[in-house]
Amino acid sequence: MTVDPHKTLSVPVGCGALLVPDPEHLHTAFADQASYLVADEADGADAAPWLSHATIELTRPGARALALWATLHHLGRDGVAGMLTQQLALAAELRERIVAEPRLDLLAGGP
């Protein structure tokens, strides 16, 4: 499932997320065997995860991922749910106003 945290959580432009049931799906989809993308064996077991196998950018995601992480960390599950609930309520109110206005046509109902 893809989500757009930019639109729903107000994180910077260009931040999207792909949610998968098993992280191994990301490794299968994005794994690349280019010699410069292989972790150095000298890094050992304590090395940071090699993110080129978990992102479409084939590199460390940088500030965009950090901004999303910070937003999620700050809001928590309840904060994210609250923002989404508020956005759905605003969408419903806008839908009602459009339907009530004879000069407007509702072209899509939304969720």
NUTI-167949 format. One record per residue: x, y, z of N, C-alpha, C in turn; residue number from 1. Coordinates in pm, 1 decimal. Example, Ala and Ser with C-alpha at 12.3 -4.5 7.8 and 13.67 -1.06 7.14 Angstrom:
BEGIN
n.u: 1319.0 n.v: -569.0 n.w: 780.0 ca.u: 1230.0 ca.v: -450.0 ca.w: 780.0 c.u: 1320.0 c.v: -330.0 c.w: 780.0 num: 1
n.u: 1285.0 n.v: -225.0 n.w: 708.0 ca.u: 1367.0 ca.v: -106.0 ca.w: 714.0 c.u: 1290.0 c.v: 3.0 c.w: 787.0 num: 2
***
This chain:
BEGIN
n.u: 86.5 n.v: -116.0 n.w: 0.0 ca.u: 0.0 ca.v: 0.0 ca.w: 0.0 c.u: 90.9 c.v: 121.8 c.w: 0.0 num: 1
n.u: 59.9 n.v: 216.7 n.w: -83.2 ca.u: 135.8 ca.v: 341.1 ca.w: -83.9 c.u: 56.9 c.v: 447.7 c.w: -10.2 num: 2
n.u: 129.1 n.v: 535.1 n.w: 56.7 ca.u: 67.9 ca.v: 647.5 ca.w: 126.9 c.u: 147.8 c.v: 772.8 c.w: 95.1 num: 3
n.u: 83.9 n.v: 886.5 n.w: 110.6 ca.u: 147.6 ca.v: 1014.1 ca.w: 82.6 c.u: 151.3 c.v: 1097.4 c.w: 211.0 num: 4
n.u: 254.9 n.v: 1080.3 n.w: 293.3 ca.u: 263.5 ca.v: 1155.6 ca.w: 417.7 c.u: 269.0 c.v: 1306.9 c.w: 396.8 num: 5
n.u: 309.5 n.v: 1348.5 n.w: 278.2 ca.u: 312.0 ca.v: 1491.9 ca.w: 250.1 c.u: 171.8 c.v: 1551.0 c.w: 259.2 num: 6
n.u: 76.3 n.v: 1482.5 n.w: 202.1 ca.u: -60.7 ca.v: 1534.6 ca.w: 201.0 c.u: -133.1 c.v: 1510.4 c.w: 333.5 num: 7
n.u: -111.9 n.v: 1395.2 n.w: 395.2 ca.u: -188.5 ca.v: 1362.2 ca.w: 514.3 c.u: -124.4 c.v: 1405.1 c.w: 645.0 num: 8
n.u: 9.5 n.v: 1415.2 n.w: 648.4 ca.u: 77.3 ca.v: 1448.3 ca.w: 773.8 c.u: 160.3 c.v: 1575.8 c.w: 765.1 num: 9
n.u: 154.1 n.v: 1644.8 n.w: 651.5 ca.u: 224.7 ca.v: 1772.1 ca.w: 631.5 c.u: 376.4 c.v: 1759.8 c.w: 641.6 num: 10
n.u: 431.3 n.v: 1647.1 n.w: 600.2 ca.u: 576.6 ca.v: 1636.0 ca.w: 594.2 c.u: 623.2 c.v: 1693.7 c.w: 460.3 num: 11
n.u: 754.1 n.v: 1718.9 n.w: 443.9 ca.u: 802.3 ca.v: 1787.3 ca.w: 322.7 c.u: 761.0 c.v: 1718.1 c.w: 192.1 num: 12
n.u: 755.2 n.v: 1797.5 n.w: 86.2 ca.u: 722.6 ca.v: 1747.2 ca.w: -47.6 c.u: 821.5 c.v: 1637.0 c.w: -84.6 num: 13
n.u: 774.5 n.v: 1541.0 n.w: -157.2 ca.u: 862.6 ca.v: 1435.0 ca.w: -204.6 c.u: 874.3 c.v: 1319.6 c.w: -107.9 num: 14
n.u: 791.9 n.v: 1318.1 n.w: -5.7 ca.u: 798.4 ca.v: 1210.2 ca.w: 91.8 c.u: 679.6 c.v: 1117.4 c.w: 70.0 num: 15
n.u: 707.5 n.v: 996.8 n.w: 29.9 ca.u: 604.6 ca.v: 896.1 ca.w: 13.8 c.u: 646.5 c.v: 771.7 c.w: 90.3 num: 16
n.u: 555.7 n.v: 680.0 n.w: 108.0 ca.u: 588.3 ca.v: 557.8 ca.w: 180.8 c.u: 518.7 c.v: 439.7 c.w: 116.2 num: 17
n.u: 586.0 n.v: 328.0 n.w: 118.5 ca.u: 532.8 ca.v: 202.4 ca.w: 68.9 c.u: 525.5 c.v: 107.9 c.w: 187.7 num: 18
n.u: 405.3 n.v: 63.6 n.w: 221.2 ca.u: 385.8 ca.v: -25.0 ca.w: 335.0 c.u: 368.3 c.v: -167.1 c.w: 284.4 num: 19
n.u: 447.4 n.v: -257.9 n.w: 337.5 ca.u: 442.0 ca.v: -398.3 ca.w: 296.8 c.u: 427.6 c.v: -486.7 c.w: 420.3 num: 20
n.u: 363.6 n.v: -603.6 n.w: 406.3 ca.u: 345.2 ca.v: -690.4 ca.w: 522.3 c.u: 476.0 c.v: -753.4 c.w: 570.5 num: 21
n.u: 573.3 n.v: -765.9 n.w: 482.3 ca.u: 699.6 ca.v: -829.8 ca.w: 517.5 c.u: 813.3 c.v: -749.7 c.w: 454.4 num: 22
n.u: 906.3 n.v: -696.2 n.w: 534.9 ca.u: 1016.9 ca.v: -616.5 ca.w: 479.4 c.u: 1099.1 c.v: -690.3 c.w: 374.2 num: 23
n.u: 1097.0 n.v: -821.5 n.w: 376.5 ca.u: 1172.3 ca.v: -898.3 ca.w: 277.5 c.u: 1123.4 c.v: -867.9 c.w: 135.9 num: 24
n.u: 995.6 n.v: -829.6 n.w: 120.6 ca.u: 944.5 ca.v: -791.1 ca.w: -11.8 c.u: 1022.1 c.v: -672.5 c.w: -67.5 num: 25
n.u: 1059.5 n.v: -578.4 n.w: 19.0 ca.u: 1137.9 ca.v: -463.1 ca.w: -26.2 c.u: 1276.0 c.v: -507.6 c.w: -71.9 num: 26
n.u: 1337.8 n.v: -595.7 n.w: 3.6 ca.u: 1470.5 ca.v: -644.0 ca.w: -33.6 c.u: 1466.6 c.v: -716.6 c.w: -167.1 num: 27
n.u: 1362.9 n.v: -794.0 n.w: -190.0 ca.u: 1348.9 ca.v: -866.3 ca.w: -316.3 c.u: 1328.2 c.v: -769.4 c.w: -432.6 num: 28
n.u: 1244.4 n.v: -668.2 n.w: -411.9 ca.u: 1211.8 ca.v: -575.0 ca.w: -519.5 c.u: 1326.3 c.v: -480.1 c.w: -553.4 num: 29
n.u: 1401.4 n.v: -435.4 n.w: -452.1 ca.u: 1499.2 ca.v: -329.3 ca.w: -473.9 c.u: 1644.2 c.v: -375.5 c.w: -470.6 num: 30
n.u: 1668.4 n.v: -503.5 n.w: -443.3 ca.u: 1806.1 ca.v: -550.9 ca.w: -434.2 c.u: 1878.4 c.v: -530.2 c.w: -566.4 num: 31
n.u: 1997.7 n.v: -478.9 n.w: -557.4 ca.u: 2081.1 ca.v: -455.2 ca.w: -674.8 c.u: 2220.9 c.v: -506.6 c.w: -642.0 num: 32
n.u: 2282.6 n.v: -571.8 n.w: -736.1 ca.u: 2411.8 ca.v: -633.8 ca.w: -709.3 c.u: 2530.4 c.v: -550.9 c.w: -758.0 num: 33
n.u: 2512.5 n.v: -423.5 n.w: -784.6 ca.u: 2624.8 ca.v: -339.5 ca.w: -826.9 c.u: 2731.5 c.v: -340.1 c.w: -717.3 num: 34
n.u: 2857.1 n.v: -350.9 n.w: -755.4 ca.u: 2965.1 ca.v: -366.2 ca.w: -657.3 c.u: 2971.9 c.v: -251.2 c.w: -558.2 num: 35
n.u: 2937.2 n.v: -131.5 n.w: -599.8 ca.u: 2944.8 ca.v: -17.2 ca.w: -508.4 c.u: 2824.2 c.v: -9.1 c.w: -415.0 num: 36
n.u: 2725.5 n.v: -99.1 n.w: -431.2 ca.u: 2609.9 ca.v: -101.1 ca.w: -342.3 c.u: 2612.1 c.v: -218.8 c.w: -244.5 num: 37
n.u: 2725.1 n.v: -285.5 n.w: -234.4 ca.u: 2735.9 ca.v: -400.3 ca.w: -145.8 c.u: 2802.3 c.v: -356.1 c.w: -15.7 num: 38
n.u: 2746.6 n.v: -399.0 n.w: 97.8 ca.u: 2803.5 ca.v: -362.9 ca.w: 227.7 c.u: 2942.4 c.v: -424.1 c.w: 241.4 num: 39
n.u: 3030.2 n.v: -351.1 n.w: 305.2 ca.u: 3166.4 ca.v: -396.1 ca.w: 329.5 c.u: 3165.2 c.v: -501.5 c.w: 440.1 num: 40
n.u: 3227.5 n.v: -617.6 n.w: 414.2 ca.u: 3230.3 ca.v: -723.6 ca.w: 515.5 c.u: 3299.1 c.v: -678.1 c.w: 642.7 num: 41
n.u: 3387.1 n.v: -579.4 n.w: 633.6 ca.u: 3457.8 ca.v: -530.1 ca.w: 751.0 c.u: 3364.2 c.v: -456.2 c.w: 846.2 num: 42
n.u: 3244.8 n.v: -417.6 n.w: 797.2 ca.u: 3149.4 ca.v: -346.0 ca.w: 882.1 c.u: 3099.0 c.v: -433.8 c.w: 995.6 num: 43
n.u: 3092.5 n.v: -563.7 n.w: 975.0 ca.u: 3050.9 ca.v: -656.5 ca.w: 1079.1 c.u: 2901.5 c.v: -657.3 c.w: 1103.7 num: 44
n.u: 2861.2 n.v: -736.8 n.w: 1201.9 ca.u: 2718.9 ca.v: -756.8 ca.w: 1231.7 c.u: 2653.9 c.v: -634.2 c.w: 1294.1 num: 45
n.u: 2732.9 n.v: -546.0 n.w: 1354.4 ca.u: 2677.2 ca.v: -428.3 ca.w: 1421.9 c.u: 2656.9 c.v: -309.4 c.w: 1328.4 num: 46
n.u: 2686.3 n.v: -325.9 n.w: 1201.0 ca.u: 2674.0 ca.v: -215.3 ca.w: 1105.2 c.u: 2527.7 c.v: -178.8 c.w: 1085.1 num: 47
n.u: 2504.5 n.v: -54.1 n.w: 1046.2 ca.u: 2368.5 ca.v: -8.2 ca.w: 1015.6 c.u: 2314.4 c.v: -89.2 c.w: 898.1 num: 48
n.u: 2182.7 n.v: -106.2 n.w: 889.6 ca.u: 2127.0 ca.v: -182.2 ca.w: 777.0 c.u: 2159.3 c.v: -115.9 c.w: 643.3 num: 49
n.u: 2177.7 n.v: -197.1 n.w: 543.0 ca.u: 2210.1 ca.v: -146.3 ca.w: 409.6 c.u: 2079.8 c.v: -106.6 c.w: 341.8 num: 50
n.u: 2048.7 n.v: 22.2 n.w: 340.3 ca.u: 1917.3 ca.v: 70.2 ca.w: 298.2 c.u: 1894.1 c.v: 69.9 c.w: 148.1 num: 51
n.u: 1996.0 n.v: 41.0 n.w: 70.3 ca.u: 1975.0 ca.v: 38.0 ca.w: -75.1 c.u: 1879.6 c.v: -74.6 c.w: -113.8 num: 52
n.u: 1857.5 n.v: -169.8 n.w: -25.0 ca.u: 1765.8 ca.v: -279.5 ca.w: -54.2 c.u: 1626.8 c.v: -254.6 c.w: 2.3 num: 53
n.u: 1602.0 n.v: -134.7 n.w: 54.0 ca.u: 1471.4 ca.v: -105.4 ca.w: 113.7 c.u: 1411.6 c.v: 24.2 c.w: 62.4 num: 54
n.u: 1474.4 n.v: 86.6 n.w: -35.6 ca.u: 1422.8 ca.v: 213.1 ca.w: -86.0 c.u: 1439.8 c.v: 221.5 c.w: -236.2 num: 55
n.u: 1346.9 n.v: 288.8 n.w: -298.2 ca.u: 1349.1 ca.v: 305.8 ca.w: -442.8 c.u: 1467.0 c.v: 392.1 c.w: -488.4 num: 56
n.u: 1520.6 n.v: 473.3 n.w: -396.6 ca.u: 1629.7 ca.v: 564.3 ca.w: -430.5 c.u: 1765.6 c.v: 495.1 c.w: -435.0 num: 57
n.u: 1772.4 n.v: 370.8 n.w: -388.5 ca.u: 1897.5 ca.v: 295.0 ca.w: -383.6 c.u: 2005.9 c.v: 366.3 c.w: -304.5 num: 58
n.u: 1969.5 n.v: 438.9 n.w: -204.4 ca.u: 2065.1 ca.v: 509.2 ca.w: -120.7 c.u: 1999.7 c.v: 537.7 c.w: 12.7 num: 59
n.u: 2071.2 n.v: 597.9 n.w: 100.9 ca.u: 2011.7 ca.v: 634.9 ca.w: 229.1 c.u: 1906.3 c.v: 742.1 c.w: 203.1 num: 60
n.u: 1785.7 n.v: 724.1 n.w: 258.8 ca.u: 1674.8 ca.v: 812.9 ca.w: 225.6 c.u: 1692.4 c.v: 957.9 c.w: 270.0 num: 61
n.u: 1779.2 n.v: 985.5 n.w: 363.8 ca.u: 1810.1 ca.v: 1123.7 ca.w: 398.9 c.u: 1699.6 c.v: 1196.7 c.w: 471.4 num: 62
n.u: 1692.9 n.v: 1326.5 n.w: 445.7 ca.u: 1605.7 ca.v: 1416.6 ca.w: 521.9 c.u: 1457.2 c.v: 1385.0 c.w: 505.1 num: 63
n.u: 1417.4 n.v: 1335.3 n.w: 390.4 ca.u: 1274.6 ca.v: 1307.0 ca.w: 371.6 c.u: 1227.8 c.v: 1198.3 c.w: 467.8 num: 64
n.u: 1304.2 n.v: 1092.5 n.w: 478.6 ca.u: 1267.4 ca.v: 985.2 ca.w: 571.2 c.u: 1279.6 c.v: 1032.1 c.w: 715.3 num: 65
n.u: 1380.2 n.v: 1113.3 n.w: 743.1 ca.u: 1397.0 ca.v: 1164.8 ca.w: 878.9 c.u: 1278.9 c.v: 1253.4 c.w: 917.6 num: 66
n.u: 1231.3 n.v: 1335.9 n.w: 825.5 ca.u: 1116.3 ca.v: 1422.1 ca.w: 853.9 c.u: 991.6 c.v: 1338.4 c.w: 881.2 num: 67
n.u: 972.2 n.v: 1231.1 n.w: 805.4 ca.u: 857.7 ca.v: 1143.7 ca.w: 829.3 c.u: 871.4 c.v: 1073.8 c.w: 963.9 num: 68
n.u: 990.8 n.v: 1021.3 n.w: 992.6 ca.u: 1012.7 ca.v: 954.4 ca.w: 1120.7 c.u: 985.4 c.v: 1050.7 c.w: 1236.5 num: 69
n.u: 1037.6 n.v: 1173.6 n.w: 1227.5 ca.u: 1019.0 ca.v: 1271.4 ca.w: 1335.2 c.u: 870.6 c.v: 1304.6 c.w: 1354.0 num: 70
n.u: 798.0 n.v: 1317.3 n.w: 1244.6 ca.u: 654.7 ca.v: 1346.3 ca.w: 1252.5 c.u: 580.7 c.v: 1231.6 c.w: 1319.5 num: 71
n.u: 608.6 n.v: 1109.0 n.w: 1276.3 ca.u: 543.1 ca.v: 992.6 ca.w: 1335.5 c.u: 580.8 c.v: 977.4 c.w: 1482.5 num: 72
n.u: 707.2 n.v: 1001.4 n.w: 1513.7 ca.u: 754.0 ca.v: 991.3 ca.w: 1652.1 c.u: 684.9 c.v: 1095.6 c.w: 1739.7 num: 73
n.u: 669.7 n.v: 1215.7 n.w: 1687.8 ca.u: 606.3 ca.v: 1323.9 ca.w: 1763.6 c.u: 456.2 c.v: 1299.3 c.w: 1782.8 num: 74
n.u: 387.7 n.v: 1261.0 n.w: 1676.9 ca.u: 242.6 ca.v: 1243.9 ca.w: 1683.3 c.u: 201.5 c.v: 1113.7 c.w: 1752.9 num: 75
n.u: 274.8 n.v: 1008.1 n.w: 1728.9 ca.u: 235.2 ca.v: 878.2 ca.w: 1779.9 c.u: 113.1 c.v: 826.9 c.w: 1705.4 num: 76
n.u: 72.8 n.v: 705.4 n.w: 1736.6 ca.u: -40.5 ca.v: 643.4 ca.w: 1669.0 c.u: -168.8 c.v: 725.2 c.w: 1688.3 num: 77
n.u: -192.6 n.v: 771.0 n.w: 1812.4 ca.u: -315.1 ca.v: 846.5 ca.w: 1840.5 c.u: -316.2 c.v: 980.7 c.w: 1767.2 num: 78
n.u: -200.6 n.v: 1045.2 n.w: 1757.8 ca.u: -193.1 ca.v: 1172.8 ca.w: 1686.8 c.u: -219.8 c.v: 1158.3 c.w: 1538.0 num: 79
n.u: -162.5 n.v: 1054.3 n.w: 1477.4 ca.u: -186.4 ca.v: 1028.5 ca.w: 1334.9 c.u: -333.9 c.v: 997.1 c.w: 1312.5 num: 80
n.u: -391.2 n.v: 911.2 n.w: 1398.4 ca.u: -533.4 ca.v: 876.9 ca.w: 1384.6 c.u: -620.1 c.v: 1000.8 c.w: 1400.7 num: 81
n.u: -584.7 n.v: 1088.1 n.w: 1493.3 ca.u: -660.9 ca.v: 1211.4 ca.w: 1513.5 c.u: -655.9 c.v: 1302.8 c.w: 1392.5 num: 82
n.u: -536.6 n.v: 1316.9 n.w: 1332.2 ca.u: -525.0 ca.v: 1400.7 ca.w: 1211.9 c.u: -608.9 c.v: 1344.0 c.w: 1098.1 num: 83
n.u: -603.0 n.v: 1213.0 n.w: 1078.4 ca.u: -680.0 ca.v: 1151.2 ca.w: 969.9 c.u: -829.9 c.v: 1164.6 c.w: 994.5 num: 84
n.u: -871.4 n.v: 1148.3 n.w: 1118.6 ca.u: -1013.0 ca.v: 1164.5 ca.w: 1153.8 c.u: -1058.7 c.v: 1307.3 c.w: 1125.0 num: 85
n.u: -976.1 n.v: 1404.7 n.w: 1161.7 ca.u: -1010.9 ca.v: 1544.8 ca.w: 1136.6 c.u: -1019.4 c.v: 1573.3 c.w: 986.4 num: 86
n.u: -925.5 n.v: 1519.3 n.w: 909.0 ca.u: -926.7 ca.v: 1541.6 ca.w: 764.4 c.u: -1049.8 c.v: 1478.1 c.w: 699.6 num: 87
n.u: -1088.8 n.v: 1361.8 n.w: 745.3 ca.u: -1209.8 ca.v: 1298.3 ca.w: 691.9 c.u: -1334.5 c.v: 1378.8 c.w: 727.8 num: 88
n.u: -1338.5 n.v: 1434.7 n.w: 847.5 ca.u: -1452.1 ca.v: 1518.0 ca.w: 887.8 c.u: -1458.5 c.v: 1645.2 c.w: 803.3 num: 89
n.u: -1343.7 n.v: 1706.0 n.w: 777.2 ca.u: -1341.0 ca.v: 1825.9 ca.w: 692.2 c.u: -1385.5 c.v: 1792.0 c.w: 549.9 num: 90
n.u: -1343.1 n.v: 1677.0 n.w: 499.0 ca.u: -1384.5 ca.v: 1635.0 ca.w: 364.7 c.u: -1535.6 c.v: 1613.6 c.w: 359.8 num: 91
n.u: -1590.9 n.v: 1553.6 n.w: 464.4 ca.u: -1736.1 ca.v: 1530.3 ca.w: 469.1 c.u: -1811.3 c.v: 1663.0 c.w: 472.6 num: 92
n.u: -1760.1 n.v: 1759.4 n.w: 550.2 ca.u: -1825.5 ca.v: 1890.6 ca.w: 556.7 c.u: -1819.7 c.v: 1961.2 c.w: 422.0 num: 93
n.u: -1705.9 n.v: 1955.1 n.w: 356.7 ca.u: -1693.4 ca.v: 2017.0 ca.w: 224.4 c.u: -1789.3 c.v: 1950.2 c.w: 126.1 num: 94
n.u: -1798.3 n.v: 1817.8 n.w: 130.5 ca.u: -1890.5 ca.v: 1743.9 ca.w: 43.7 c.u: -2033.3 c.v: 1792.0 c.w: 65.3 num: 95
n.u: -2073.6 n.v: 1807.0 n.w: 190.8 ca.u: -2209.2 ca.v: 1854.0 ca.w: 222.4 c.u: -2233.4 c.v: 1994.8 c.w: 168.2 num: 96
n.u: -2135.2 n.v: 2080.4 n.w: 180.2 ca.u: -2151.0 ca.v: 2218.0 ca.w: 130.3 c.u: -2162.4 c.v: 2221.9 c.w: -21.5 num: 97
n.u: -2084.8 n.v: 2135.9 n.w: -87.9 ca.u: -2091.7 ca.v: 2130.7 ca.w: -234.8 c.u: -2229.3 c.v: 2081.2 c.w: -278.2 num: 98
n.u: -2277.6 n.v: 1975.1 n.w: -215.2 ca.u: -2409.1 ca.v: 1919.9 ca.w: -250.2 c.u: -2519.3 c.v: 2023.3 c.w: -224.6 num: 99
n.u: -2505.8 n.v: 2102.2 n.w: -119.6 ca.u: -2608.1 ca.v: 2200.6 ca.w: -84.1 c.u: -2604.9 c.v: 2323.6 c.w: -174.7 num: 100
n.u: -2497.1 n.v: 2344.9 n.w: -245.7 ca.u: -2483.7 ca.v: 2462.5 ca.w: -331.4 c.u: -2530.7 c.v: 2429.3 c.w: -472.5 num: 101
n.u: -2640.7 n.v: 2489.4 n.w: -519.1 ca.u: -2696.8 ca.v: 2454.2 ca.w: -650.8 c.u: -2604.0 c.v: 2488.1 c.w: -767.2 num: 102
n.u: -2511.9 n.v: 2581.1 n.w: -749.1 ca.u: -2420.9 ca.v: 2617.7 ca.w: -858.8 c.u: -2302.5 c.v: 2522.9 c.w: -872.1 num: 103
n.u: -2291.1 n.v: 2426.3 n.w: -780.8 ca.u: -2179.4 ca.v: 2332.7 ca.w: -783.3 c.u: -2227.6 c.v: 2190.0 c.w: -808.3 num: 104
n.u: -2141.7 n.v: 2110.1 n.w: -866.3 ca.u: -2167.6 ca.v: 1967.5 ca.w: -887.7 c.u: -2059.0 c.v: 1888.2 c.w: -816.7 num: 105
n.u: -2100.2 n.v: 1789.2 n.w: -741.0 ca.u: -2004.4 ca.v: 1699.6 ca.w: -676.8 c.u: -1962.3 c.v: 1595.9 c.w: -780.0 num: 106
n.u: -1833.4 n.v: 1595.5 n.w: -813.8 ca.u: -1784.2 ca.v: 1505.9 ca.w: -918.1 c.u: -1731.8 c.v: 1374.5 c.w: -862.7 num: 107
n.u: -1688.5 n.v: 1374.2 n.w: -737.8 ca.u: -1638.5 ca.v: 1250.8 ca.w: -675.7 c.u: -1676.2 c.v: 1255.2 c.w: -528.5 num: 108
n.u: -1724.5 n.v: 1143.0 n.w: -477.1 ca.u: -1771.6 ca.v: 1139.5 ca.w: -339.7 c.u: -1662.2 c.v: 1122.6 c.w: -236.3 num: 109
n.u: -1552.6 n.v: 1056.5 n.w: -272.1 ca.u: -1446.1 ca.v: 1031.1 ca.w: -174.6 c.u: -1485.8 c.v: 923.3 c.w: -75.8 num: 110
n.u: -1397.3 n.v: 903.1 n.w: 22.2 ca.u: -1425.1 ca.v: 795.8 ca.w: 119.6 c.u: -1541.4 c.v: 829.1 c.w: 211.4 num: 111
***
